[in-house]
Amino acid sequence: MVLRSLVLAASLALAGCASVGVADAPPSATSALQGDAARPAQAGGWVRSELYFGVGEETGPADRPQAEQISEATWRAFLDKEVTARFPDGLTVFDAYGQWLFRGAKEPNRLKTKVLVVLHEDTPQRRADIEAIRLAWKQATGHQSVLWSRHAVDVSF
C-alpha cells in the first residue's frame, strides 16, 4: 500500500511538471516563416544604427545661435524623402530629450530629439546612405551635427 501511494504521488508530481514542448506546440502564424534573401530568418554582419536629430527649441546659454524648432510635418517630410527612400524595408523613431554642457557653461543646453533606429547590413553603401542622411539634415536645418551610434547585431525576422 505504501509503495502504491509513493508511485501515485510520484506520478502526480511528474504530471504537474509536464509541459508542452516546442515540438509539441501547435503551429503559430509566425513559426512557419523562414524569411527570404531580403529578410532572412537569421543574419549576421548587420548593425543597428542610431541617429539623434535635434528637433525642439534649444534652451540654455544663448551665447551662440540656437537651433530652431522643427515641426512634425517638416520631420515627416525629411523622413519620407531622405530616410525612407534609402531604407524602405523599415525603421523606428523614438521621441527623446537630450542635453549637453558646453565647455565653460554653467548650465546645460536642452533639446527635444528624434532617435532614428535602422537595422541594416554593414556595407559601404549602407554607411554612405547613413552619411547622406546626416548631411541632408545638417543642410536642411543648419544644425552642426547628427550623432551616429553603431552597434553590431544579429538579426532575425
N, C-alpha and C positions, 0 to 999 in steps of 0.2 A: 504494500500500500504506500509506504514511504517512497519507494522507487517510482511508483506511478505518479505520485504527487510531484516529485522532482522533475520527471520528464514533462509533465503537463506545464509546470512553472517555467521550465526552460523553453518549451515550445512557444508559450505566450510571450516570454521576454524576447525571443528571436523574432516573432511575428511583429512585435512592436518596433523592432529595429529595421524591418524590411522597408525598402523604398523603391520607387520606380527608377530604374537606371536610365541613362541617356539612350541606350539602345532600345529599351522597352517603352520609352516615352512616345506618345502619339506624335506624328509629324506635325510641325508647325509651318506656317506660311513661309517663314524665313529659313528654316533648316534645310530646305532643298536648294536654296540659291547657291550657286557655285561661283558667281562672278563671271567676268569676261575679260578680254585683254585690256580694255579701258578701265574697268573697275574689278580688279582681281579679288578673289576671296581672301588672299593674303599677299602682301607685298613688302619687301624690304627696300632700302635705298630711297626712302621718302623723307621729307622734312615737314615740320609744322612751322610755317612762317607766321609770325605775329607782327602786324604793323600798327603803330599807335599814331592816330591822327588827332590833333587838337581841333576841336570844333566850337568850343564855347568862348564866351568873352573872358579874356585873361584878366585875372585880378592879381594885384601885388605891386611891387615897386614900379612906378611909371617913368623911370629914368631912361627907358628905351621904348621904341614903338611896341605897342601892344597888339596882339592878334585880335582880329575882328571875329565876331560870332559867325559861324557857318550855319545857314538854315538847313532844316531837314530835307527840303526839296533840293538844295544845292548838293548836299551829301549824297542823296539818292541818285541824282543825275551823274555825279562823279563815279559812284559805284557802278552804275549801269554802263557808262561809256568806257571807263578805264580799267575796272576790275573784272566785272562780269564778262566783258569782251575777251579778256585774257584767260580767265578761269571759269568757263561756263558750266563746268561739272559741279560746282558748289563751293560755298564759303560760309563763314559765320561772322557776325558782327555783334560785339558787346558794347553797351554804353558803360563808360567808366569815368573816373575822375583822376587827374594826375596833378602832381605838384613837384616843384624842384626849387632849390635855393641857389641863386646866382652867387658867385664868389663875392664876398663882402656885403651881401644883402642881409638885412636884419629879419626879413620875413619872406616866406616862400611865395612864388607865383603859383597860381592855381588855374586849372583849365579843364573844362569838360572835354572828354576824349571818346573817340570811337576806336575800338580794338578790332582789327580785321584778322581773322584766322583763316589760313588757306593751307590745306594739306596737299602736297604736290611732290612729283618726282624731283630728285636732286640732280637737275641737268643744267647746263649752261643756259639753255633757252628759258627755263623757268626762273632762274636767277635774274636773267635780263628782263623778264616780264615784271618781276618784283621791283627792280630798279626803275623801270619805266613808270610804274605806278607811283613810286616815291617822287620821281622827278615831276610827273604831271601834277601831283598835289602841290608841290612847292611852287611850281609855275602858276597854277590856278589861284592859289591863296596868298602867295608871298611869304609863307611860313619858311623858317630856316631849316627845319628838319622833319623827318618822319622816322621814328625809331623802328628798327627792324631787328627782331629776335628770331633766331632759327634754332630748331631742335631736331635732332634725328629721331624718327619714329618708325615703328612698324604699323602698318595699317591693315584693316580687314573690312570689307564692305559686305 
